Amino acid sequence: MNVEFKLNGKSLAAAAAIFLGVVLALATTIARGTGSGPINAPALVQTIVKEEDHVTPGELARWIIEKRTDYQLIDIRQPWQFDDYHIPTAVNIPLPTLFEDAGLERLSRGKKIVLYGLGAGHAAQAQLLLSLKGYNAYSLREGISAWWDEVMTPLSLQSESQSPAGYQQAKQLREYFLGATPKVETPVSPPPAPAEVPPAQAAPGGKTPAKKLKLGRGCS
């Protein structure tokens, strides 16, 4: 017998609240032994509610361009996915190894830790667990898929508007990460000067030899 469950908005909100409650109930156990300070559960909840626990692709792009050094960008996907394409400045710590000692040793408690995966799910879960361990952790909103859509995809392919607002700024961001260089106009060189024809040499006696005409066919 197949049983279908239909969740409305209130049910989803209740489920999310229950899940968050369970996670926070485990916070003390998760943080124990990590050397982190006491967890402020209400503040953590407010950070999640206000959506202050993530950065947008546009914000991350500006951080990279500004060469900021106050964050670490962590790609939690598999190594082959990281090798295939990754966001500049990112380092690869696959999710299965992130919470092992070797993975945690690569994270700095003095910096923002920005995690991303293919989408929002795993990175957001890992971000929450790192926050419970005392790290200043964030996730990239909607992951590398949103990075590609919002930063690397031209607005002309995202919008039907003939002139979407802000397309010039978006174009500059995209060209920066594509490694484009501005076009340099090549100056047009002037045509070479015609070769000088040496003057005809005078024949003995001071007379210039007459120029022999080449007659066409039928002429004598």
N, C-alpha and C positions, 0 to 999 in steps of 0.2 A: 504494500500500500504506500503510495506516494503522498507525503504531507508537505504542503506548501506553506511557507511563512512569509507574510507580508508585513513589512515594517513601515510605519508612517514616520513623520518628522519627530513626534514625541518619543516614539519607541527608539529611534536612532539616538536621540539625545540622551535618553535614559541608559541605553547600552553603553554609550561613550562615557557617561558619568560613572557607571559601574566599573568599566575597565580602568578608568583613571584612578578610581578609589582603590582598586586592587593593586595597581602599580605603586601608588603612594604608600599603601600599607606595607609593601615590601621594601620601601625605600631604605629603611634603617638596616635591613639585612643586606641589601645590595651594597650600600656604602661602607659597611663595616670592614675594617681592615685596609681601606684605601688611603687613609691619612687625610681624607677630606673633612671639612668642618660639618657641623650639623646642617641638615637639609631643611630649608624653609619651604614646606609643602605649599602653603597658601600663595607664596610669591611665585612658585613654579607654576601653579595652576593659573594664576593671573597672566603669566608670560605666555602660556599656551592659548588662553582665551583671547588675548589681545593680538595673537599671531606675531609675537615678538621673538619667537624661537626659530625663525628662519630668515634667510636673506633671499632677495629676488635675483634672477639672472642679471638684470641691469645693474644692481648694486655690486654684485660680484665682478662684473666686467669693469666697472670704474675702479674697484679696489686693485685689480690686476694692472690696469693702465697706470694708476698712481704709484705702482710698485710698493704697496703697503707691506709691512713686515709684521703686522700685529695679528696675523691669522695663519692657520694651516688649512689647506684645502685637501680633503681626503676623499679619494675615490674608492668606494667600498665594493665595486664590481669585481668580476673575475679578471685575472691578469690578461687574458687574451682580449677582453673587451677594452681594458685600459690601453693595451697596445694598439688596438684598432683605431681608437679615437678617445682623447681625454681633454679636459679643459686645461689650458695652460696653467702652470705652477702646481698642479695637483700631484700628489703622490698616491700610490696604490697600496692600500691595506685592505685586502678582501674581508668582507664581513665575518666569515668563519674564524679569522685570526685576529680581528680587531680587539676582542676582549681577552686575548691571551696576554701573558706578561710581555712577550716580545712586541705585540702590537701596541699595548698601552705605553710601553717605554718610548715609543716614537712620537707620542703626543706631548705637547707642552701645556702645562697648567697655566702658564702666563700668557697664553694667546687664545684667541677665538678659534674653536675647532669647527670648521664648516664641512659637513658630510654631504656627499651626494651619491645617488645610485641612478638606475635607469628612470625611476619615477620618484614618488614621494614616500611610499610605504616603508621600506627597510631603512632608509636613511633617517626618517622621522623617528622610528622606533629606536634605532641606535643612538640618535641624538638625545632622546629622553633618558636612555640608560646611562649615557655618559654624564648627563646633567645630574642624575642621581648620585653619580660617583664624584661629583664636585667639579667637573670640567665645565668650562664656559663654552658649551656646545650649541651649534646651530645646524640646521639642514638647509640645503638649497631647495627652494620651493619648486616642486614638480620635477626635480632632478635634472639630469643631463638632457632629457627630452625637451624640457622647457628652455634650457640654454640654447639648444639648436634652433628651436622655433622662434625664440624671442631675440636672440643675438645674431645668429648665423644665417637666418632666413630673411631675404629682402622683404620689406614691407609690401612691395608690389605683388608678392605672392601670398601675402596674408590678408590683404584688404582689397575690396573692389572699388574703393575710392580712387579717383583719378590722381589725387594728391594728398595722401595720408599725412596728418600732422606729425612732425618730428622725424620724417624719413631721412633727412640729411644727417641728423645726429645718429640715427640707427645705422646709416650707411657708413659713417666714420668708424663706429664701433666694429662693424663687420669687417671692414677693410683692415683695421688694425690687427684683428685676430686671423685674418687670411694672409697677412704679411704683404698686403698690397703696398706698392710704392707710388708716389705721385708721378704722373707722366711729365717728362721733361721735353719741352719743344726743342727739336734739333734745328739749329740755324741752317738756313739754306745757303749753301756755298755758291759764290758767284761763278758763272760759267768760265771755263778756262779761256785765256786770251788766245786769239788766233796766232798760229805760228808765223813768224816773220819770214817772208820770201826773200832769199838773198838776191841782191841786185845782179842783173846779168853782167857778165864780164865783157869788157870792150875787146874787140878784135884788134889785131895789130894794125897800127895806123890811126888808132883813136876812134874808129867807127864801131858802133854797136851792131852786132849781127842782126839781120832782119829775122823776125819771128816767123817760123815756117808754119803756115796754116795747114790744118788737116782737113782735106776736102772730103765731102761725103760721097756716097756712091752715085755714079752718074755724072760726076763733075770732072773736068779736066784741068 
